[in-house]
Amino acid sequence: MVLTALQMTPKRNQLIEFSMPYLETGTTIVVSLRKGAISPTAVLEPYDYPSWCLILVFSVHSIGASIFIFEWLSPWGLDQGNTPMREHAFSLFRSFWLIWAMLFGASVSADNPRGCASRFLANVWALFALVFLASYTANLAAFMITKEVYYDLSGIKDWRLTNPHSHKPPFKFATVPNGSTEENLRQNHPEMFSYMKKYNQPSVREAVKALKKGSVTLVNGCPRHAACTVCML
């Protein structure tokens, strides 16, 4: 009689008389934790790209053009070009400069409009810029923190395992040969088995070392590497 950790398989059943198993486990996929790197585009991640386009392209230019138009028509402003530039220096480009300065909170010299409508619109934009900067900086802190990341595999039929070449670079995974896990993959997942053969590790210890180095992902049995049964020789 032998008491050991041994997974029951059809081939082993031909040579060994197994007792009823006292512990049953499934296949476990072991992945390594990795230190997350800050993305080079982290400064843009608090908002999606359509939002950035809406804010930096449409909103800025439309508000800047509207302020200039209101100032151009206002009798207290440019008065349709009748106000001399030496008395009130304001133009479309100066309007854009004012908008960008308020958006980024820059302490720069800017010319302010004189018309009531243009001043009101500039104040509305200043309120928007204040709310935008507050929400942006609050969300940016979350994206600038490094986190421990790992491959969140859904199971043996995960797309990275069934189609490893769709992952860039190709996803590498392995198991320890001559075990029930390899036999299961050979019978039920032949394409996966043929792909992973070149990455298989000679022992569990070597497999864990390769896993920590990030070379492979380990597909194996329970933490003690097999289901536990009592077998009688």
C-alpha positions in Angstrom: 0.0 0.0 0.0 1.3 3.5 -0.9 -0.1 6.8 0.3 0.9 9.6 -2.0 -0.3 12.5 -4.1 -1.3 10.9 -7.4 -3.9 11.9 -10.0 -6.0 9.1 -11.3 -5.8 8.7 -15.1 -7.1 6.0 -17.4 -3.5 4.8 -18.2 -2.6 4.6 -14.5 -5.8 2.8 -13.8 -4.6 -0.1 -16.0 -1.6 -0.7 -13.7 -2.7 0.6 -10.3 -5.7 -0.2 -8.2 -6.8 3.1 -6.7 -8.9 3.6 -3.6 -11.6 6.3 -3.4 -9.8 9.7 -3.5 -9.8 11.6 -0.3 -9.0 15.0 -2.0 -9.9 16.1 -5.5 -8.4 19.1 -7.2 -8.5 20.5 -10.7 -5.9 22.1 -12.9 -4.3 25.3 -11.6 -2.8 28.0 -13.7 0.0 29.9 -11.8 0.9 33.4 -12.9 3.5 35.7 -11.5 2.9 39.2 -10.0 4.6 42.0 -11.9 5.3 45.6 -10.9 3.1 47.7 -13.1 4.9 50.4 -15.0 3.4 53.8 -15.4 2.1 54.2 -18.9 3.7 56.8 -21.1 0.2 58.1 -21.9 -0.8 58.3 -18.2 -1.3 62.0 -18.4 -4.1 61.5 -21.0 -5.8 58.5 -19.4 -8.1 60.4 -17.0 -10.2 61.1 -20.0 -10.8 59.2 -23.2 -9.7 60.5 -26.6 -13.1 61.7 -27.7 -13.3 63.8 -24.5 -9.9 65.3 -25.1 -10.9 66.2 -28.7 -14.1 67.7 -27.5 -12.3 69.8 -24.8 -9.1 70.8 -26.6 -10.3 71.1 -30.2 -14.0 72.0 -30.2 -14.6 73.7 -26.9 -11.5 75.9 -26.9 -11.9 77.1 -30.4 -15.6 77.6 -30.3 -15.5 79.5 -27.0 -12.5 81.6 -28.2 -14.2 82.5 -31.5 -17.5 83.3 -29.6 -15.7 85.6 -27.2 -14.1 87.5 -30.1 -17.4 87.7 -32.0 -19.2 89.1 -29.0 -16.4 91.5 -28.4 -16.3 92.6 -32.0 -20.1 93.4 -32.0 -20.1 95.0 -28.5 -20.1 98.9 -28.5 -18.0 98.7 -25.3 -15.6 96.4 -27.1 -14.2 96.6 -30.6 -17.5 98.1 -31.9 -17.2 96.3 -35.2 -13.6 97.6 -35.7 -14.4 101.3 -34.9 -12.4 101.2 -31.6 -8.7 101.9 -32.3 -6.2 99.2 -31.3 -4.3 101.6 -29.1 -7.4 102.0 -26.9 -8.4 98.3 -26.8 -5.9 95.7 -28.1 -8.0 92.6 -28.6 -8.1 90.1 -31.5 -9.0 86.5 -32.3 -5.6 85.2 -31.4 -5.6 87.2 -28.1 -9.0 85.6 -27.4 -7.5 82.1 -27.9 -4.5 83.1 -25.7 -6.9 84.1 -22.9 -8.8 80.8 -23.2 -5.7 78.7 -23.0 -4.3 80.7 -20.1 -7.4 80.1 -18.1 -7.6 76.4 -19.0 -4.1 75.7 -17.8 -4.1 78.3 -15.0 -1.0 80.0 -16.4 0.1 83.3 -14.9 0.7 85.1 -18.2 -0.2 88.6 -19.5 -3.6 88.5 -21.3 -6.0 91.1 -22.7 -9.5 90.9 -21.2 -12.7 91.7 -23.2 -14.8 94.7 -22.3 -18.2 93.7 -23.6 -20.8 92.3 -21.2 -21.6 89.1 -23.2 -17.9 88.4 -23.9 -17.0 88.9 -20.2 -19.8 86.6 -19.1 -18.7 83.9 -21.5 -15.1 84.3 -20.3 -16.3 83.8 -16.7 -18.2 80.7 -17.7 -15.1 79.3 -19.3 -13.1 80.1 -16.2 -15.6 78.1 -14.1 -15.3 75.2 -16.5 -11.5 75.3 -16.4 -11.6 75.3 -12.6 -13.8 72.2 -12.5 -11.9 70.5 -15.3 -8.5 71.0 -13.6 -9.8 69.8 -10.2 -11.3 66.6 -11.7 -8.3 66.0 -13.9 -5.7 66.2 -11.2 -7.8 64.0 -8.9 -8.1 61.3 -11.5 -4.5 61.7 -12.6 -3.2 60.6 -9.2 -4.9 57.2 -9.6 -3.3 56.6 -13.0 0.2 57.6 -11.8 0.3 55.0 -9.0 2.1 51.7 -9.9 0.2 48.6 -9.1 1.0 44.9 -9.1 -0.5 43.4 -12.2 -0.8 39.8 -13.4 -2.4 37.9 -16.3 -6.0 37.4 -15.3 -6.6 34.1 -17.1 -10.2 32.9 -17.2 -9.3 29.2 -17.3 -7.8 26.5 -19.5 -9.8 27.9 -22.5 -8.6 31.5 -22.1 -7.8 33.1 -25.4 -4.1 33.6 -24.5 -3.8 29.8 -24.1 -5.9 28.7 -27.0 -4.5 31.3 -29.4 -1.1 32.4 -27.9 0.1 34.1 -31.1 -2.8 36.7 -30.8 -0.9 38.0 -27.8 2.0 40.4 -28.5 4.6 39.0 -27.8 3.3 35.4 -28.1 2.1 34.1 -24.8 4.4 31.5 -23.3 3.1 28.8 -20.9 4.4 25.4 -19.8 3.8 22.5 -17.5 5.9 19.7 -16.0 6.0 16.7 -18.3 5.0 13.1 -17.5 2.1 14.2 -15.3 -1.7 14.1 -15.4 -1.9 17.7 -16.5 0.3 17.0 -19.6 -1.8 13.9 -20.4 -5.0 15.9 -20.1 -3.7 18.5 -22.4 -2.5 15.9 -24.9 -5.9 14.3 -25.1 -8.3 17.3 -24.8 -6.2 20.2 -26.2 -3.7 18.8 -28.8 -2.9 22.2 -30.3 -2.2 23.7 -27.0 -0.1 20.7 -26.0 2.0 20.8 -29.2 2.7 24.6 -28.7 3.7 24.4 -25.1 6.1 21.4 -25.4 9.1 23.6 -26.2 8.5 25.6 -23.0 7.9 22.7 -20.6 10.1 22.6 -17.5 12.0 19.6 -16.2 10.7 20.0 -12.6 8.4 22.1 -10.5 11.3 24.0 -8.9 12.6 25.0 -12.3 9.1 25.9 -13.5 8.6 28.2 -10.5 12.0 29.9 -11.2 11.1 30.4 -14.9 7.7 31.8 -13.7 9.3 34.3 -11.4 11.6 35.4 -14.2 8.6 36.0 -16.4 9.7 33.4 -19.0 6.5 31.2 -18.8 3.1 30.8 -17.2 2.8 27.5 -15.3 -0.1 25.2 -16.0 -0.1 22.4 -13.4 -2.1 20.4 -10.9 -2.8 21.4 -7.3 -0.2 23.1 -5.1 1.2 19.7 -4.4 1.2 19.0 -8.1 -1.5 16.2 -8.2 -4.8 15.0 -6.7 -4.3 13.0 -3.6 -5.4 9.4 -3.5 -4.4 6.2 -1.8 -3.1 3.7 -4.4 -2.5 0.0 -3.9 0.2 -1.7 -6.0 
